[in-house]
Amino acid sequence: MLLPYWTNNCVDSMEGLLFESSATTPYHFLNQAELSTAPSDAQANLHYGSLNVVEGVEHLQMLGVKYYIAFSSNAIAKPRATRAHSRRDHQDLASPGVKWYIYKISDSPMVEPLTSLPNVVANTTSRVGWLKANVTWWLHPKDWNVLAASSGPLLWPKASSVKVLKASAPLPKVKVTHVHVGPSRSRFTSAAWAYRSK
């Protein structure tokens, strides 16, 4: 939480928000369990797993996180098998006597285009219904190829649960540029490429 303080706001942190102020809080703590030797598991009623750096890094990519910082021996031994690379060693970074290892995560866009239509999932319009469905989706990598939505246009496929999502035909390719992320809003430009079926 104090990384922005110790680095003069050069390094931001996923830990720096109050629980009530971010819709991604459950996913942060699920990630923390995957990437920490002794996670806090601070939010109640979540299905916390154990250390799994490979899936943890994939989850960081899904959230647009660019760096992974670790110091535990079993957490720093595994990023080499993931898309976290370019390790740098930093002694005494905000914590005297501890050597921190900083990994840059490749392919971690803040905005990326859809490749297929999301599925509108039944019984997810309430906060509790959405959280339950989305945490189930979040924890099962085989389901990640199709996104879930609580509502959407009539042409979007419908699903009774996140366990039976249906992939649609591929969408035309879109290029996202000029991504700007601010403290309270984000903006970007997107343009469709010419789509040719083989």
C-alpha positions as a Markdown table, in Angstrom:
| # | Residue | x | y | z |
|---|---|---|---|---|
| 1 | Met | 0.0 | 0.0 | 0.0 |
| 2 | Leu | 2.9 | 2.4 | 0.7 |
| 3 | Leu | 4.7 | 1.9 | -2.6 |
| 4 | Pro | 3.3 | 5.2 | -4.0 |
| 5 | Tyr | 4.6 | 6.9 | -0.9 |
| 6 | Trp | 8.0 | 5.4 | -0.9 |
| 7 | Thr | 8.5 | 6.0 | -4.7 |
| 8 | Asn | 7.1 | 9.5 | -4.8 |
| 9 | Asn | 4.0 | 8.3 | -6.8 |
| 10 | Cys | 6.2 | 6.6 | -9.4 |
| 11 | Val | 4.9 | 3.1 | -8.6 |
| 12 | Asp | 1.2 | 2.6 | -8.0 |
| 13 | Ser | -0.2 | -0.4 | -6.2 |
| 14 | Met | -3.4 | -2.6 | -6.4 |
| 15 | Glu | -3.4 | -2.5 | -2.6 |
| 16 | Gly | -3.9 | 1.2 | -2.4 |
| 17 | Leu | -7.7 | 1.4 | -2.6 |
| 18 | Leu | -10.3 | 1.0 | 0.1 |
| 19 | Phe | -12.4 | -2.2 | -0.3 |
| 20 | Glu | -15.6 | -0.2 | -0.9 |
| 21 | Ser | -14.1 | 2.0 | -3.7 |
| 22 | Ser | -13.3 | -0.6 | -6.3 |
| 23 | Ala | -15.3 | -3.2 | -8.2 |
| 24 | Thr | -12.1 | -5.3 | -8.7 |
| 25 | Thr | -11.5 | -5.8 | -5.0 |
| 26 | Pro | -12.5 | -9.5 | -4.9 |
| 27 | Tyr | -10.2 | -10.3 | -7.9 |
| 28 | His | -7.3 | -8.4 | -6.3 |
| 29 | Phe | -7.5 | -10.6 | -3.2 |
| 30 | Leu | -8.0 | -13.8 | -5.3 |
| 31 | Asn | -4.8 | -12.8 | -7.2 |
| 32 | Gln | -3.0 | -12.1 | -3.9 |
| 33 | Ala | -3.7 | -15.7 | -2.8 |
| 34 | Glu | -2.2 | -16.9 | -6.1 |
| 35 | Leu | 0.9 | -14.7 | -5.9 |
| 36 | Ser | 1.7 | -14.6 | -2.1 |
| 37 | Thr | 3.2 | -17.1 | 0.3 |
| 38 | Ala | 1.1 | -15.7 | 3.2 |
| 39 | Pro | -1.9 | -13.8 | 1.6 |
| 40 | Ser | -4.3 | -11.9 | 3.8 |
| 41 | Asp | -7.5 | -13.4 | 2.2 |
| 42 | Ala | -9.1 | -10.2 | 3.5 |
| 43 | Gln | -12.5 | -10.4 | 1.8 |
| 44 | Ala | -14.9 | -12.9 | 3.2 |
| 45 | Asn | -16.8 | -15.6 | 1.3 |
| 46 | Leu | -14.3 | -16.0 | -1.6 |
| 47 | His | -12.8 | -19.3 | -2.8 |
| 48 | Tyr | -9.2 | -18.7 | -2.1 |
| 49 | Gly | -6.6 | -21.0 | -3.6 |
| 50 | Ser | -3.0 | -21.6 | -2.9 |
| 51 | Leu | 0.2 | -20.2 | -4.6 |
| 52 | Asn | -0.1 | -20.5 | -8.4 |
| 53 | Val | 2.1 | -17.9 | -10.0 |
| 54 | Val | 1.2 | -19.0 | -13.6 |
| 55 | Glu | -2.5 | -18.3 | -13.1 |
| 56 | Gly | -1.8 | -15.3 | -10.9 |
| 57 | Val | 0.3 | -13.6 | -13.7 |
| 58 | Glu | -2.5 | -14.4 | -16.2 |
| 59 | His | -5.0 | -12.7 | -13.9 |
| 60 | Leu | -2.7 | -9.7 | -13.6 |
| 61 | Gln | -2.7 | -9.5 | -17.4 |
| 62 | Met | -6.5 | -9.6 | -17.4 |
| 63 | Leu | -6.5 | -6.6 | -15.1 |
| 64 | Gly | -3.9 | -4.6 | -17.1 |
| 65 | Val | -1.3 | -4.8 | -14.4 |
| 66 | Lys | 2.2 | -4.2 | -15.8 |
| 67 | Tyr | 4.5 | -5.4 | -12.9 |
| 68 | Tyr | 4.7 | -8.1 | -10.3 |
| 69 | Ile | 6.9 | -7.5 | -7.3 |
| 70 | Ala | 7.8 | -10.4 | -5.0 |
| 71 | Phe | 10.3 | -11.3 | -2.3 |
| 72 | Ser | 9.4 | -14.8 | -1.1 |
| 73 | Ser | 11.7 | -17.6 | -2.5 |
| 74 | Asn | 8.8 | -19.7 | -3.8 |
| 75 | Ala | 7.2 | -16.7 | -5.5 |
| 76 | Ile | 10.3 | -15.5 | -7.3 |
| 77 | Ala | 11.3 | -19.0 | -8.6 |
| 78 | Lys | 8.2 | -19.4 | -10.7 |
| 79 | Pro | 7.7 | -16.3 | -12.9 |
| 80 | Arg | 10.2 | -17.6 | -15.4 |
| 81 | Ala | 7.6 | -20.0 | -16.6 |
| 82 | Thr | 5.0 | -17.2 | -17.2 |
| 83 | Arg | 4.7 | -14.1 | -19.2 |
| 84 | Ala | 6.5 | -12.1 | -16.4 |
| 85 | His | 10.1 | -11.5 | -17.3 |
| 86 | Ser | 12.8 | -8.9 | -17.3 |
| 87 | Arg | 13.6 | -9.4 | -13.7 |
| 88 | Arg | 15.3 | -6.6 | -11.8 |
| 89 | Asp | 16.7 | -7.0 | -8.2 |
| 90 | His | 16.2 | -4.1 | -5.8 |
| 91 | Gln | 17.6 | -4.2 | -2.3 |
| 92 | Asp | 15.8 | -2.4 | 0.5 |
| 93 | Leu | 12.9 | -1.1 | -1.7 |
| 94 | Ala | 10.6 | 0.3 | 1.0 |
| 95 | Ser | 11.5 | -2.5 | 3.4 |
| 96 | Pro | 15.0 | -2.5 | 5.0 |
| 97 | Gly | 16.8 | -5.8 | 4.8 |
| 98 | Val | 14.5 | -7.3 | 2.1 |
| 99 | Lys | 15.5 | -7.9 | -1.5 |
| 100 | Trp | 12.5 | -7.3 | -3.8 |
| 101 | Tyr | 12.3 | -8.8 | -7.3 |
| 102 | Ile | 10.4 | -6.8 | -9.9 |
| 103 | Tyr | 9.0 | -8.6 | -13.0 |
| 104 | Lys | 7.6 | -6.8 | -16.1 |
| 105 | Ile | 4.5 | -8.6 | -17.4 |
| 106 | Ser | 4.3 | -8.8 | -21.1 |
| 107 | Asp | 1.0 | -8.5 | -23.1 |
| 108 | Ser | -1.0 | -6.8 | -20.4 |
| 109 | Pro | -3.2 | -4.2 | -22.2 |
| 110 | Met | -5.5 | -1.9 | -20.3 |
| 111 | Val | -8.0 | -2.1 | -23.2 |
| 112 | Glu | -8.4 | -4.9 | -25.7 |
| 113 | Pro | -11.0 | -5.6 | -28.3 |
| 114 | Leu | -13.6 | -8.4 | -28.2 |
| 115 | Thr | -12.9 | -11.4 | -30.3 |
| 116 | Ser | -16.3 | -12.9 | -30.0 |
| 117 | Leu | -19.7 | -11.8 | -28.5 |
| 118 | Pro | -20.1 | -12.0 | -24.8 |
| 119 | Asn | -22.9 | -14.2 | -23.3 |
| 120 | Val | -25.7 | -12.6 | -21.3 |
| 121 | Val | -25.8 | -14.9 | -18.2 |
| 122 | Ala | -29.1 | -15.4 | -16.3 |
| 123 | Asn | -29.5 | -14.3 | -12.7 |
| 124 | Thr | -26.5 | -12.0 | -12.7 |
| 125 | Thr | -28.2 | -8.5 | -12.5 |
| 126 | Ser | -27.9 | -8.3 | -8.7 |
| 127 | Arg | -24.5 | -7.5 | -7.1 |
| 128 | Val | -24.5 | -10.9 | -5.3 |
| 129 | Gly | -25.5 | -12.8 | -8.5 |
| 130 | Trp | -22.9 | -11.1 | -10.6 |
| 131 | Leu | -20.1 | -11.6 | -8.0 |
| 132 | Lys | -20.9 | -15.3 | -7.6 |
| 133 | Ala | -21.0 | -15.9 | -11.4 |
| 134 | Asn | -17.9 | -13.8 | -12.2 |
| 135 | Val | -15.8 | -15.4 | -9.5 |
| 136 | Thr | -16.7 | -18.8 | -10.8 |
| 137 | Trp | -15.6 | -17.7 | -14.3 |
| 138 | Trp | -12.4 | -16.0 | -12.9 |
| 139 | Leu | -11.2 | -19.2 | -11.2 |
| 140 | His | -11.7 | -21.5 | -14.3 |
| 141 | Pro | -9.2 | -20.7 | -17.1 |
| 142 | Lys | -11.0 | -23.0 | -19.6 |
| 143 | Asp | -14.0 | -20.6 | -19.5 |
| 144 | Trp | -11.9 | -17.4 | -20.3 |
| 145 | Asn | -12.3 | -17.6 | -24.1 |
| 146 | Val | -15.9 | -16.3 | -23.7 |
| 147 | Leu | -16.8 | -13.3 | -21.6 |
| 148 | Ala | -19.9 | -13.0 | -19.5 |
| 149 | Ala | -22.3 | -10.1 | -19.2 |
| 150 | Ser | -25.3 | -9.3 | -17.0 |
| 151 | Ser | -27.1 | -7.7 | -19.9 |
| 152 | Gly | -26.6 | -6.7 | -23.5 |
| 153 | Pro | -28.0 | -6.3 | -27.0 |
| 154 | Leu | -30.6 | -8.9 | -28.2 |
| 155 | Leu | -28.1 | -10.4 | -30.6 |
| 156 | Trp | -25.7 | -11.5 | -27.9 |
| 157 | Pro | -25.9 | -15.2 | -27.0 |
| 158 | Lys | -27.8 | -16.2 | -23.8 |
| 159 | Ala | -26.5 | -18.6 | -21.2 |
| 160 | Ser | -28.0 | -20.1 | -18.1 |
| 161 | Ser | -24.7 | -19.9 | -16.2 |
| 162 | Val | -21.1 | -19.1 | -16.7 |
| 163 | Lys | -20.3 | -22.9 | -16.9 |
| 164 | Val | -22.2 | -23.2 | -20.3 |
| 165 | Leu | -20.9 | -20.1 | -22.2 |
| 166 | Lys | -21.1 | -20.4 | -26.0 |
| 167 | Ala | -18.5 | -19.0 | -28.3 |
| 168 | Ser | -19.9 | -17.0 | -31.2 |
| 169 | Ala | -18.4 | -16.5 | -34.7 |
| 170 | Pro | -15.2 | -14.4 | -34.6 |
| 171 | Leu | -15.8 | -10.7 | -34.7 |
| 172 | Pro | -13.9 | -8.4 | -37.1 |
| 173 | Lys | -10.5 | -7.5 | -35.9 |
| 174 | Val | -10.3 | -4.1 | -34.1 |
| 175 | Lys | -7.2 | -2.1 | -33.3 |
| 176 | Val | -7.1 | -0.1 | -30.1 |
| 177 | Thr | -4.9 | 3.0 | -29.9 |
| 178 | His | -4.5 | 6.2 | -27.9 |
| 179 | Val | -5.3 | 4.6 | -24.6 |
| 180 | His | -5.3 | 7.1 | -21.8 |
| 181 | Val | -6.0 | 6.1 | -18.2 |
| 182 | Gly | -6.7 | 8.8 | -15.7 |
| 183 | Pro | -7.7 | 8.8 | -12.0 |
| 184 | Ser | -11.4 | 8.7 | -12.6 |
| 185 | Arg | -11.9 | 7.8 | -16.3 |
| 186 | Ser | -10.3 | 6.1 | -19.3 |
| 187 | Arg | -10.5 | 6.8 | -23.0 |
| 188 | Phe | -9.2 | 5.1 | -26.2 |
| 189 | Thr | -9.7 | 5.0 | -29.9 |
| 190 | Ser | -10.7 | 1.9 | -31.8 |
| 191 | Ala | -10.8 | 1.1 | -35.5 |
| 192 | Ala | -12.0 | -2.0 | -37.3 |
| 193 | Trp | -9.6 | -3.7 | -39.7 |
| 194 | Ala | -10.8 | -5.1 | -43.0 |
| 195 | Tyr | -12.1 | -8.6 | -42.2 |
| 196 | Arg | -11.6 | -11.4 | -44.6 |
| 197 | Ser | -12.7 | -15.0 | -44.0 |
| 198 | Lys | -10.3 | -17.7 | -45.3 |
